[in-house]
Amino acid sequence: MPKMKTHRGAAKRFKRTASGKFKGKNAFARHILEKKSAKRKRHLRGTTVMDKAVTPKLEKLLPYA
């Protein structure tokens, strides 16, 4: 059976942590920022651990991560 291909779009957006969880950028930080408070925008910076519900899907997209 041939090797599985890594989904390149997902590979650019998500990284695996040492404990096996996935981290990625926070949602809701791209546009319509005027109405969001400075505190909210500040907390949306950086990365966050992805929800457990999306982990199986990310494992399929990133088999070698």
C-alpha positions in Angstrom: 0.0 0.0 0.0 1.4 3.5 -0.9 2.3 6.0 1.7 -0.5 8.4 2.7 -0.1 12.0 1.6 -0.1 14.8 4.2 -2.8 17.5 3.6 -0.5 20.5 2.9 -3.1 23.1 3.8 -3.6 21.5 7.2 0.2 21.1 7.7 0.7 24.8 7.3 -2.0 25.6 9.9 -1.6 23.0 12.6 1.3 21.6 14.6 1.3 18.6 17.0 2.4 19.1 20.6 4.6 16.8 22.5 1.6 15.3 24.3 -0.1 14.5 20.9 -2.6 17.3 20.9 -2.9 19.8 18.0 -2.4 23.5 18.2 -3.4 26.2 15.8 -4.4 29.8 15.5 -7.5 31.2 17.3 -10.7 31.7 15.3 -12.5 35.1 15.1 -9.3 37.2 14.7 -9.3 38.0 11.0 -11.9 40.6 10.2 -14.8 42.6 11.8 -12.3 43.6 14.5 -13.7 47.1 15.2 -16.5 45.9 17.4 -14.3 43.5 19.4 -12.7 44.8 22.6 -9.0 45.3 22.9 -8.9 42.6 25.6 -10.7 40.1 23.3 -8.4 40.8 20.4 -5.3 40.5 22.6 -6.5 37.1 23.8 -7.0 35.9 20.3 -3.4 36.4 19.5 -1.1 33.4 19.4 -2.1 29.8 19.3 -4.5 27.5 21.2 -5.0 23.8 21.6 -7.6 22.4 19.2 -10.8 20.8 20.6 -10.8 17.1 21.1 -13.7 16.8 18.7 -11.5 17.8 15.7 -8.5 15.7 16.7 -9.6 12.5 14.7 -10.1 14.6 11.6 -6.7 16.3 12.0 -5.0 12.9 12.5 -6.3 11.8 9.1 -5.1 15.0 7.4 -1.7 14.8 9.1 -0.8 11.1 9.3 2.9 11.8 10.0 2.7 14.9 12.3 
